[in-house]
Each structure stands twice: as C-alpha cells, then as structure tokens.
C-alpha cells in the first residue's frame, strides 16, 4: 500500500525551492554561487517573508540536490510505500537525533513510538525553470543546448526508477546508522551509507531532508505465540555504501580512497515485545579489497587483472578503516582456488598474511569445491567450525528497552565475499545469521523456543518461515542493484535446500546478467556516478559526443536500409 503520510508543499519560485514548516523556512537557490556551490539556508518562519510561488508541488520529503548544466536540480520523493513497522522506545534508539533524544529523556515514563522504514516508490526531478520530470522525459531534441541536460536527466531517471530501492525512516530514525550496533554515534555510518549525505548534513530539518539508504529494509511480526517468546518482530536491513558504488564489472576491488566496491552492511534484528529486549547482529560484505579489474569483453567470465604493485596499499587502507569501525573482523573468502578467480584467491591470502593481526582472521573456503554436487550442508559441517569461535566471541548487541541499558555489545563482524559478493555470499551470510538467530531463540528471555541442540529448520514454524523470507528477499535486493537480477542459489536461502528448479532459475538469471552486464551496465554506472557525485558535470564540455555519433550512425543506417528495401520493391506501372 502506498504510504498516506501527510505531504509537505514545495514552493517553486523564480529563483528558489522553498519549504515552510511551522518553525522554519528552508530555501535552496536554483543557481550556484560564483564558486559553483549550492546555496542552502534555514531561517525562522516568523522572520521570512514568502516569495510568490510559480507553482506549489506536494511532496513527501527532499532527497538531495544535484547540479547539472543549467543549474541546481532538486530530487524529491513523490510516493512512498510503508514497510512493516518496528515498535520501539524512541529514547533507546541509538540512531535518533540528539534533540529528539533530549526531549525523550526529559519525559517520564518513556513513550513508545512507531519507527517506520518507508520505501520510495517514485521521485520528482525538479529543474531550475520549475520543470518537473517524472517517469517520462520532456524531450526537445531540436534545442542543441538542452541535449546534454536531457541525457543527464535520463540517467537520473534510470537510476531512480521505481524508487531505486531507496528507504528512509520516520520519527528521527536515521536509517544510515546502525540500528543497535557497536557504536552508532560515529559519523562514519552516515558518511558511508547515507546516499544524500551532503544535503542531509547541510539541512537541520531532518523531517524535511531525512537520511536515505539504498538496499533493503523490512520487518516481520510473528502472528502466533511460538514457544514462550511472545510477540516478536524480526527485521533485516542492508545498507549499500555509496562510496565506490556501481555495477558488477564497472566497480571492482578498492578505489584510490580505499573503499571496496559493493560494500554492504547487513543487520538482523529481533525485538521481543514481551520482555522489551532488542537483539542486533551485524555482518558486512564487499569486493576483495585489493586493486583489481574485470572488464567485459563478451566472454561469459572475462579475465581478472590484479594490480600487484598497489595491492598492499589498497588492502591496508581498506582494512584499517574497517578495524576502526568494527574492532575485529573474520574475513571469509569464498572465491575459487582455480580458474579465473585464482589470482584473487592468492592475492587476498597473501595480503592477509602480510598484514597478519590479532584483530583479523582470514578463512578461505572454496565454495564451489566444498559444496559441489549441491552439498550445501558443508557450510555447517566444514565452514562453521572454522569461524564459530570468532563469531561467538564477537557476540551481538542486546539492549533493555525499558531501562535503556546496554546489556551486551558486539565487538567484531564476519566479512564475507566471493567474486561478486552476491550469490555465494548471500548463502553463507544467511547461514551465519541463522546460527546467531538460533542462539537468540535458545535464551531464557525469549522463552527457549529452541532446545540446546535443536536447529531453526528442525523447529520449523513461523520463525523459520520469517527468517528464510527475510534473508532471501534481502539477497535478491542487493543482487539486483549490483548485477541486475535476483540472487543465484536463492532457492537454498528460501527453502533450506537446492533443487533442479532453482538450478534452472540460476541459468536464466545468468543469461540475463550476461546481457545486462555487457550492453546496459555502462549507462547504469554513469547514472550511479552522477547521483553520488563521482561524476561532476562540466558546463563547458559534453561527455555524450560518442552517444550522439552512435545515434546518428544508427539513424543513417536505418534510412539506408529502408532506402534499399524501397528500391527493391516492385513498382506498379
């Protein structure tokens, strides 16, 4: 269902975008200053006379600003969809704003608020001349000076289509920060996972400009009282980093700033409403953190090129930033030890040995070799014993929502990767998440739903169904952003076993990926680069010259073909 939250009015004047709240007026200039910067100001509503508006546009909130050739464009949310809500004590929420936290602490007793993750369904792209672009592009190819602008807008439309898998939270919920993780006060969270970071940082009105994440967010409530757990909410959130973001063959390894491609932080949460206990567990994934590339060349599996001269710097830069954030890491590498992937497997292991540390554990697990013949049980039998001590020693986060007391902290994370950090990674991450989830369900506070040696699959029931659904949908969402299709091997995540039908689905998805990766992902990467600021628009140069030449050649070729056909057709005398 489309979310029916009340809208706010965006006033489009000749020179500004303006939003007025009961206390403040937000004004964004449509043209940059002489230094090329966007001018944003927030003033008291009482002291700000409103300029006459050319148009009033109802929106949900503002996403971000972006500068194109003709000026500053504003991207606003047009429609949202409500994901299942999580009911929590706001005062205990580590990701809420400071002012909201102070207000909540001053009241007694604390009041429960409904924290909602809203999925964006559609955006408005508003231009400096008050043009509004939605799903259809208002084209005018006869005006040559507008052609670049049209191309840029089209790239944005492609990236934001159907909401672009963007989410934001209500009631001061900053989705880009960890829900109840290690130390959510660090700015690192928002700076890496907030896709509108620059605009969000500059505007204090976070109900008007909330923090947006890209990835997946959903929660599920149990409808039956399984065991003695009482009412329970299970949630999975995945935050894709906008640093070095992109598509499968265009974003690989680490970049010059030490950010790994396809970096995703996934958090599974269990809320026991009877005991007011909140449990959270973090995992991360990302491309193998060395300098490497794999360019498309129409082969199904193009060769991988590893830059061994810079591999050490890339690994060290990445791992240092991750240790600062997570304290301890167990790296689980699922790449093949032969074939195209062998150089990656060797280099990752070499760098891990060269930078050996008590805080980093490296565990290679050749997934395709170990699980050959659909023997996915080897994840539990072979891999889990190698990482169990590390994962259990890192623990998970527990908070008493009634007293605001942190009862336990997570002090490390498992980091899983395969070549793409998608399909094999999804299977292993869900298996690790299941082990932690089973531990939660064995606790006295959760009614000991599981016996000491009992597994989630053996128990069955609603918890097993919810867990499988959440992790399978999460895997599909992350995979769609990076590779263009849902995850492979998803039947195992959804059902707990592999099937011939699942193998057939993997084949069809692989064919689709081949086409998308070779023929459409270049433009998709351009759109991501434009949205994240990796590409800066130059008013005096066009990056689309080759595009225009290609279209001209296509047009001439079509005219020539029609001309030949017309010449060959018999003429009536």
N, C-alpha and C positions, 0 to 999 in steps of 0.2 A: 504494500500500500504506500502511496505517496504520502510523505510526511506533511501534515497540515499545520505545522507551526506557523504562527503569525509572521507575515513578511515585513520587511522594512522598505521604506521608499528611498530610492536612489534618485536624487535630483541632478539632471543633466543641464548645466548652464553653458553659456558660450565658452567659458574658459576653465570650468572645474567640474569634477564629480563631487557631489556633496551628500552626506547623510547626517541627519539631525536626530539625536536621541533626547530624552528629557533633560539630560545634563550637559551634553557635549555636542559639538558640531565637527564632523570630520570633513576636511576639504583636501582634495587631491587635484593638483594642477594638471591640465591636459597637455601642457608643453613643458619640457625640461628647462632647467635654468642654464646659464651660459656654460656651466661645467658639465652639462649633459646629465644632471641628476634630477630625479623625480622629486617634486616639492610636495610634502605631506604635512598638514598641520591639524592639530586638535585644539579647539578653543571652547570656552564656556558658551553654552547655548544662549544664555541671557545677554551676553555681550557681542553676539554675532548676528548682524542683520543678514537675512537670507536674500541672495541674489535671485532675480526672476529665472525660473527654470524653463528651458525649451521643452523639456519632456520629463515626466516622472515615471520611473520604471520600478515596479515591485520586485524585490529580490529576497533571497534567504539570508545571504551574507556576502562578503567580499572574499575572493580567493587571493588575488595578487594583482600587481601592476606589471606591465611589460612594455618596453619601449621599442617601437618599430620606426619606420622612416618618417611617418607623418606626425608622430608624437607619442604620447603615453596612452596605451590601451588599458582598460580595466576589465578583469575577468571576474565575473560574479556568479554565484550559484543561483540557478533558476528553479530547479526542483530537487528534492531530496527524497530518500526512502528510509524509513525508520528500521534499523536493525534491532533485534531483540535487546531490551534494555537491561542494565545491571543496577540493582538497587543497593546502594551503599551509604554509609555515613560519610557525608561530604568532608567533615573535619579530618577524617582519617585518610583522605585521598592525597597521596604524595604529589600528584601532578596538578593540583588545583592552584589558582593564583594566590599570591601572598595575601592580597587584600581580602579575598574570599575566605581564606583560612583564618585570618584575624577576626573577621566578623563571626565566623562559626564558633571559634574558641570563646568568644565573649558571651555566647548564649549557653543556657543550661536548662535542661539537658540538650545534647546534640540532636539535631533533626536529620532524619534520613531524607536524602534527595535521590531522585532518579537520574542517574548518569546515562545518557543515551549517545550511542555512536550512530551518526547519520551518514548514510551512503549517498553520494551525489549522483543524481540521475541525468542532469543536464546543466550546462553553463551558458551564460551570456558573455559574448566578447563585445565590448563596447568601445568604439573608436572615438578619437578626439573631435570628430564632427558629429557626434551623437549617433553614429551608425550602430546598429545592433545586429550582430552576426550570431545566428543560432546554428541549426544543422545545415541550413542552405546558405551558400555563399552568394552574396550580392555582387555579381561579376560585371565588369565593364572592361573588356579586353581592348576597347578602342582607345582608352586613355593610357598611353605607354608609361606615364609616370606612376600609375597605380598598379602596374603588373607585379612588381616585387612585393608590394603590400598585400596583394591578393594571394600570392604564393605563401607568404608568411602566415596569413590568417588561415589559409587552408591547412598548413602544417599544424597550427594550434588546434584547429577543429578536429583533425585526425587524432591528435594526442588526447583531447578531452572528450572524444565521442562516447556517448552513453555514460558519462560521468567519469570515465577514465580510471575507475577503481580508486577514487579518492574518498576519504572519510574525514569527518571532524566531529568533535564532541560538544555536548551541551553542558550547562551549569559549571563553567570554568574547567571543564575536563580537557586538558592538553593531551591529545592522543599521541603526540610525538614523543612524550616522555613515558618511561616505563610505568606501568600501572602500579605495581608494588614490587619493584625490583631492588637492586642493590642500593644505589644512592641516586635517587631521582632528582636531586637538587642540582646536579651538574648540568651545565649549559650544553654539554656535548650532545645530549639527547635531541633537543630541539634543533641544534645546528646541523645535525646529520639526517634527521628523519622528517623534519618539517619542510614540506615542499614549497611553502610560501614564506620561508624564513625571513627574508629581508623585509617584506611588507609587514609580517607579524611582529617583528622586532620594533618597527618604527611606529606602530599604532597600538596605543594602550587599551583601546576599546576592543577587548577580545571576544565580546559577544557579536561585534560587527565584523572583525577580522580574526576568526579562530585559527588555531594551528591545524593544518591539513596533513594527513599522511596518505601514502599510496600503498596499496597492498590488499589487506584483508582484515575485516573486523566483524565478528559475530559471536553471539552468546545463545545458550540454550538452557531453558529451565526444565528440571525434572517435574513431570506431572504426577508420578506415583512415588510413594514413600518406600523406595527400595532399601531393605535393611533398616538400620536405625539412623540413617543420615538426615532425615527430614528434608525440607525443601532445599534444593541445591541448584546453583547456576554454574554452568561450565562455559568458559569463553576462550577463544583463540584469537589473538591479534598478531598480525605480521606487518612490520614497518619496513618498507623498502627504502634504502638510503638514496637520496638524490645526488650524492657525490659519486661520480663515475657511473651514473645510471645509463641504461640503454638497452640494446637488443643483443641477442645471443652472440653473433660473430663480430659485432662492432664494439662491444665493451667486454674486454677480457683482461684478466690479471689485475695488477695495480697500475694506477696512473702516476704522473710525476709528483703528485701530492701525497702518495702513499695510501690512496683509497682503493679498495678492492671492488671490482665490478660485481653487480648482483648481490650486494650486501643486504642481508635481511635479518632483522631481529624478530624472533617469534616468541610470544609469551602466552603460555597457557595458564588459565586462572580457574580456581574453584572457590565459590562463595557458599558457605554453609549459613543459611539464614537463621537456623535454629540456635546455633552456638555463636554467631557473629564472628566466625573465623574466616579469614581470607588467605588463600594459598596462591602463590605465584611461582612459576618456573620459567627461566629464560634459556633460549638456545639461539645460536647465530649460524649463519651460513655466508658464503661468499666465494668468489673466484679464487683460485690458488694464488696466494699473494707474492708472486714474482712477476717480472716483466715478460709477458708472452702474448702472442697474437695468433689468430687463426682466420685468415681471410677467405671469403667464399670464392670458389673457382669452378662451380658447377659439379664438383665431386661431392659425394654424399658425406664424406668425412675428410675435409681438407687437412693438409699437413699443419702441424703446430710448430711455431718458431719461438724458441725460448732465448731471451737475451741474457746469456750467462754472465756477461760483463757487468750488468747492472742488477742482477738478481739479488745480490746480497743487500744492496741499499733498499730495494723495494720491499723485501721481506722484513728487514729491521724496522723500517719506517712504519709499516702496517702493524707489525706485532707489538711494537712499543705503545702505539695508540690504543690497541685493544687491551693490553695489560693494564694501562692506566684506567681504563673504563671498567674492566671485568675482574681484575686482580689475578685470576688463574684461568687457564684455558687447556682443554684437552682437544687437540686437533685430530679429527677423524678423516683420513683421506681415502676415498672410495674409488680412485682412478685405477685404470688397468695398468698392470706392470709389463705390458707388451703392446705392440702395435703403435698406433698414432699417439696414444696417451703416455707411452713410456717416458719420453723426455720430461713430462710434467711430474710424473711419479718420482723420478730420480732427482730432479731439481728440488722439489718440495722437501724430500727426505734429507738431501744434502744441506739445505739451508736450516732445517730444523736441528740437525746435528751440529752445524757450525755455530748456531746460536742457542745451544742447549741451556736450559734454565729449569730451576725447580718449579717455576710457575707455569711452564708449558710442557705438556706431554704430547708426544706425536704417536699416533696409532694408524699404521697403514692397513687397509682392508680392501683387497681387490674384490670388489662386489661381484663382478660378472664371473670370476673364477670360483669364489666361495659359494655363490648362490646358483651356480649352473644347474640346469635341469629343474628350475623352479624350487630349489631347496632354500626358501626364504627363512626357514626355521634356523638357519645358520647365523642369522643376525643375533638371535637369542643365545644360541649354543656356542658360537665362536667369537663374535664381536663383543657382546655384552660383558663377558668375563674379563676382557681386556680394559674396559673403560668403567666398569662398575664402581671400583674403589674411588676413582676420581670423581665421578658424578655424585656418588653418595657423600663424599667428603665436602663437596661444594654446597650441598644442601639445597634448600628452597626457602622462599620468603613466607613468613607467617605473621599475620597481624590480628590482634584482637580489636575488632571494630568498635566494641563497646567502650573500651578504656583507651584506645588509640596506642596501645603498647605494641611495639615490635617484639615479637616473641622469638623470631629466628630470621637470619639473613642468609641470602645466597651469596657465596664468596667465590664463584667461578662459573664458567659456562662451557658446555660442549660446543665445538665449532665443527660443522660437518661440511664437506664439499665433495663433489665429483667433478667432472669436466665442466658441466654447465651449472652445477649446484642446483639441480632441479629434481630429476626423477629418482635417481638413487638416493639423493639427499633427502627427498620427501619421505621415502620409505624408512630410512634409518632415523630421521628426526622423530617421526611418529612412533617408532619403536621405543626410543629413549623417553619420549613424552609419556608413553603408556606405562613404562616402568615406574616413573615418578607418580603418575596418576594412581597406579595400583597401591603405591606406598601411602598416598593420601587416604585411600579408601580402607586401609588397614588400621588407621588411627582410631583411638577410642572416641575422640571428639566427633568423628564422622560416622560413629555407630558401627565401626568394624564391619563394613559392608563385605569386605573380602577377608577370608581366613588367611593365616600366615603364608601358606604356600599356594593359595588359590590365585589364578590369573583373571584378568578382566574378561577374557574370552570365555573361560570356563564358567564364570559367574553369569555372563550374558545380561539380559535385561536392558533397562533404559540407559544405564551408564555406558555400557559397551556400544550401544547404537549411537549415542550422542558423541562419544569420543571419536568413533570412526568417521561419522559425518563431518564433524568439525575439522579434523585433520585432512580428510580427502578434499573438502572444499577449499581449505587453505592451500594445499598443494596445487590445485588447479589454478587458483587465483595468481599465485606467484609465478607459475609456469607461463600463464597467458601473457603476463607483462613482458617477460624476457624472451620467450620463444614463439608466442603467437597461438599456442594451443594449450589445452589442459595437460596435466602431468601424465607421463607414461607410468606404467606399473600402478596406476591408481586403483585397479581392482583389488590389489593386495591391501592397500590402505583402507578401502571401503568395506571389504568382506573378510579380511584376515587370511586370504589365500589367493593364489594365482589361478587363472582359468584360461581356456583356449579363446573364449570371447574377449577377455582382457588383452591377450596377445594380438588378436585381430584389431582391436581398438588402437593398440600401440602402433601397429603397422600404418593404419590410416592417418593417425596423428603425425607419424614420422614423414609420410608423403607430404602432408600439408605443411609441416615445418620446412621441408626442403624447398618448397615453392616460395614460402614467405621469406625465408632467410636469404634466398638468392635474388628475389625480384622485388620485394616490397620493404624489407627492413632498413634499407638505406634511408628512405624518406621518413620512416618511423623514427630512426635515430636522429635525423635532423629536427624532427618535432620535439623530441625529448631535450636535445641540446638547446633549442630555442627557449623552451619552457623553463629549464633550470638555469639559464644564463651561461651555459658553456659556449654558446654562440652569441656574440654581441653584434647587433645589427649596425652596419656601416651605411650611413645615409648617402655616401658618395660612391658606393660600389655595389654591384649586384652579384650574388652567388649563384644566380639561376641562369646564367648565359648558356650553359650546356643544356639545361632543361628546355629553354626556348628553341635552341637549334634542333634538338631532338624532335620537338613538336612540329617544327617547320618541315623537317625531313619526312615525318610521318604524314603530314598533310599533302606534301608534294607527291609522296609515294601513292597515297590513296587516289589523288587526282589522276596520276599516270595510269594506275590500274583501271579506273573507271573509263579513262580515255581509250585504252586498248580494248576493253570489253565493248565499248560503244562502236569502235571501228570495226570489230569483228562481227557485230550483229548484222544480219541480212537487212538490206534496205528495200522498202517497198517502192516499186516503180510508179 
